[in-house]
């Protein structure tokens, strides 16, 4: 059964906002929904609970605004399926720790990664049977990545099946990403005994990892099947992309980067032509969207995509960048490079640069942000859609970006501060813009273990825009929520 809009009230985030609409209906223009989803362990008590959460997000934020006669593309953030690891009895202890990180006495007064380590440990205990099965198959299985391999059947039934089914049901294209291993379906009795979910009757088949490598992989599900064989949740996968390069956290978690050189790298980055439109989707999952590099004059920008990812994507003809994102850090805190002290300013070097840099030709960038605390990890940000050549209005900016601050901001980012007309639509943060110190103070109240009334009270919403080709430079920009 699919929930009604009224029946979805129970899974709506406490702080939620109606979709932000930047509509400009035009023939052949895809309508893009950038989903700012708040992750919550209460939505993964079971497979049905997770499906209801995602179905309700589509039912309330997407269905009322679907375009007719044109493709609808619904884009969720990076790591959208990671939380499904905690589904059912195997994740009960982990869910309790996420709901109250301060309850772990051993981690009191300690920062990241203490609770994250405890969280991984509790999940490892829950999946002990699956881990043992895969260690016998893959002797060199990583101690941390092995947990993601062990959860393969869970990801296939929870994350993959949910998005695949909803794409078919609503006749939409859906993008979402997860950290997982390649898999196939098997009826082997030994695999079923080892991998079957203990909370359910024994199935006739299970989904088994075919390799020990775990990739941060983004999938594009089509409204209809594009192949007739293989697991049902893979039959309508029209495109996929493995993240390269990886962040420091992803390296610690023992993820494997996608290919960086040769034909395999080009195939991984090859844009997807959205049927019925002139859109050529290029996938750049978070960090790759920041990686431009400086290839030698006349050199091949695809020679090493780990160094020149965006320039290769441009060379291959992408005109719509899909930057599915899950920013692991307070939006008001320092960037992952440890140099820039204000994340919204450094984010301009991806979402905004894609459509402002004259050395590349991308027309649009779509950046949905996953939000919500997970253990002692913060995920936060502002979902945005940007457009090249947009000239109307006075411009707008992420919170805290009104001006460049000496002694705090990178010297090379002076041009990234201030209002920018290239923002087509922008989700608000949890509070209006203001002095950075005030924004930091509010962020501390949202943080894991704060025990404040605002702990984990991040904003859930969606940014919706029609994206015609060629772009209309005179359309209204900086569409945002009215408070």
CORQUIBEL-V693365 format. One record per pair of residues at least 4 apart in sequence whose ideal C-beta (glycine too) atoms are under 6 Angstrom apart, sorted by the first residue. I is the first residue (numbers start at 0). J is the second residue. D is the distance in whole Angstrom. If there is no record, write none. Layout:
# CORQUIBEL-V693365
i,j,d
I,J,D
I,J,D
This chain:
# CORQUIBEL-V693365
i,j,d
1,54,6
2,6,4
2,7,5
2,51,6
2,54,6
2,55,5
4,58,6
4,59,5
7,55,3
7,58,6
7,59,5
10,52,5
10,55,5
11,15,5
12,37,4
12,459,4
13,456,6
14,456,5
14,458,5
15,459,4
16,460,4
16,480,5
18,60,5
18,461,4
18,463,5
19,424,5
19,462,5
19,478,6
19,480,5
20,463,5
21,423,5
21,424,4
21,464,4
21,478,4
22,465,5
23,465,5
23,474,5
24,465,6
25,467,4
27,276,5
28,465,5
28,466,6
28,467,4
29,70,5
29,72,5
29,273,6
29,276,5
29,278,5
29,466,6
30,66,4
30,71,5
30,465,5
31,72,5
31,365,6
31,464,6
31,466,6
32,61,5
32,73,4
32,461,5
32,463,5
33,74,5
33,365,5
33,367,4
33,382,5
33,384,6
33,462,4
34,75,5
34,367,5
34,461,5
35,368,5
35,382,4
35,426,6
35,460,5
36,75,6
37,370,5
37,371,4
37,457,5
37,459,4
38,82,5
38,371,4
40,85,6
40,94,4
40,97,5
40,98,6
42,48,5
42,49,6
42,52,4
43,49,5
43,82,5
43,83,6
43,85,5
43,86,5
44,48,5
46,156,6
46,157,5
49,83,6
49,157,5
50,54,6
50,161,5
51,55,6
53,161,5
54,58,6
55,59,6
56,60,6
57,61,5
57,165,6
58,62,5
60,461,4
61,73,6
64,463,6
65,71,5
66,71,6
70,273,6
70,275,6
70,276,6
71,171,5
72,172,5
73,171,5
73,173,5
74,174,4
74,321,6
74,365,6
74,367,5
75,79,4
75,175,4
76,323,5
76,324,5
76,325,5
76,367,5
76,368,6
76,369,3
77,176,5
77,284,5
77,285,5
77,323,5
77,324,5
77,325,4
78,325,4
79,175,4
80,154,6
80,158,3
80,177,3
81,178,6
83,157,4
83,158,5
84,122,6
84,150,5
85,90,3
85,93,5
85,94,5
86,90,6
86,153,6
86,157,6
87,198,4
88,198,5
89,125,3
89,126,6
90,94,6
90,125,6
92,121,4
93,118,5
93,121,5
93,122,5
96,118,6
97,374,6
100,114,5
100,375,6
100,447,5
100,448,4
101,448,4
103,114,6
103,117,5
106,113,4
106,114,5
109,113,4
111,375,5
112,116,5
114,374,4
114,375,4
115,374,5
115,375,6
115,376,6
118,374,4
122,146,6
123,146,5
126,130,6
126,149,4
128,193,6
129,149,4
129,194,6
130,145,6
130,149,5
132,193,4
133,137,6
133,140,6
133,148,5
133,149,6
134,140,5
137,211,4
140,145,4
140,211,5
141,145,5
141,253,4
143,252,5
143,253,5
144,213,5
144,253,4
147,178,5
147,179,6
147,213,4
148,180,5
148,208,5
148,211,6
150,154,6
151,180,6
151,182,5
151,206,6
151,208,4
152,194,5
152,205,5
152,206,5
153,157,5
154,158,5
154,179,5
155,159,5
155,182,6
155,206,4
156,160,5
158,177,5
159,163,6
159,232,4
160,164,6
160,232,5
162,173,5
162,175,5
162,220,6
163,220,5
163,232,4
163,235,6
166,171,6
166,173,4
166,220,4
166,222,6
170,222,4
172,221,6
173,220,5
174,219,5
174,321,6
176,217,4
176,284,6
176,323,5
178,213,6
178,215,5
180,208,4
180,210,6
180,213,5
181,209,5
181,210,5
182,206,5
182,208,5
183,209,6
184,204,5
184,206,6
184,230,5
185,190,5
185,207,5
186,204,5
190,194,6
190,205,6
190,207,5
191,195,5
191,205,5
194,205,4
195,201,5
195,202,6
195,205,6
212,255,4
213,254,5
214,241,4
214,255,6
215,242,4
215,254,6
216,239,6
216,241,5
217,240,5
217,282,5
217,284,5
217,323,6
218,236,5
218,239,5
219,237,5
219,238,4
220,235,5
220,236,6
221,225,6
221,235,5
221,237,4
224,234,4
224,235,5
225,237,5
226,234,5
229,233,5
229,234,6
238,271,4
240,267,6
240,282,4
241,257,3
241,267,6
242,257,6
242,284,5
243,256,4
243,257,4
243,259,5
243,305,6
244,256,6
244,305,4
245,249,4
245,250,5
245,254,6
245,256,5
246,286,5
248,327,6
249,254,4
257,267,5
258,263,4
258,264,5
258,267,6
259,264,5
259,303,6
259,304,5
259,305,4
260,264,5
260,303,6
264,304,5
265,301,6
268,311,6
268,312,6
268,315,6
269,315,6
270,279,4
270,280,6
270,281,5
270,315,6
270,316,6
270,317,4
271,280,4
272,279,6
273,278,4
277,468,4
278,319,5
279,316,5
279,317,5
279,318,5
280,319,5
280,321,5
281,312,4
281,317,3
281,320,5
282,321,5
283,287,4
283,288,4
283,320,6
283,322,5
284,323,5
285,324,5
287,308,4
288,322,4
288,349,4
289,348,6
289,349,5
290,308,4
291,309,5
291,310,6
292,306,4
292,307,4
294,298,4
294,300,5
294,307,5
300,307,5
300,310,4
300,311,5
300,314,5
301,311,4
304,308,5
304,311,5
307,311,6
312,317,5
313,359,4
313,360,6
318,361,6
318,362,5
319,363,5
320,353,5
320,361,5
320,364,4
321,365,6
322,364,6
322,366,4
324,366,5
324,368,5
325,369,4
325,378,5
326,380,5
327,376,5
328,332,5
328,377,6
329,377,5
329,442,5
330,342,6
330,379,4
330,380,5
331,438,5
331,439,5
331,442,4
333,340,5
334,339,4
334,342,5
334,345,4
338,409,6
339,345,4
339,409,5
340,407,5
341,399,6
343,397,4
343,398,6
343,399,5
343,400,5
344,400,6
344,408,6
344,412,6
344,415,6
346,350,6
347,351,4
347,415,4
348,352,5
350,364,5
350,366,5
350,383,5
350,385,6
351,355,6
351,385,6
351,419,6
351,421,6
352,356,5
353,361,5
353,364,4
354,361,6
354,364,6
354,385,5
354,386,6
354,387,4
354,421,5
355,421,6
362,387,5
362,470,5
363,386,5
363,466,5
364,385,5
365,384,5
366,383,5
367,382,5
368,380,4
368,382,5
369,378,5
370,378,5
370,379,5
370,457,4
371,378,6
371,457,5
372,377,6
372,447,4
372,455,5
375,447,5
381,397,6
381,426,5
381,428,6
382,426,4
382,462,5
383,425,5
384,423,5
384,424,5
384,462,6
384,464,5
385,421,5
385,422,6
385,423,6
386,423,4
386,470,5
388,470,6
388,472,5
389,420,5
389,421,5
389,476,5
390,420,6
390,472,5
391,473,6
391,475,6
391,476,5
392,476,5
392,477,5
393,418,6
394,418,3
394,419,5
394,420,4
395,418,6
395,422,5
395,425,6
395,477,4
396,400,4
396,418,5
398,428,5
398,432,5
398,438,6
399,435,5
399,438,6
400,416,6
402,416,5
403,408,5
403,413,5
403,416,4
404,408,5
408,412,5
420,476,6
422,477,5
423,464,6
423,476,5
424,462,5
424,464,5
424,478,4
425,479,5
426,460,5
426,462,6
427,479,6
427,480,5
429,458,5
430,441,5
433,437,5
444,449,6
444,451,4
444,453,4
445,453,6
449,454,5
467,471,6
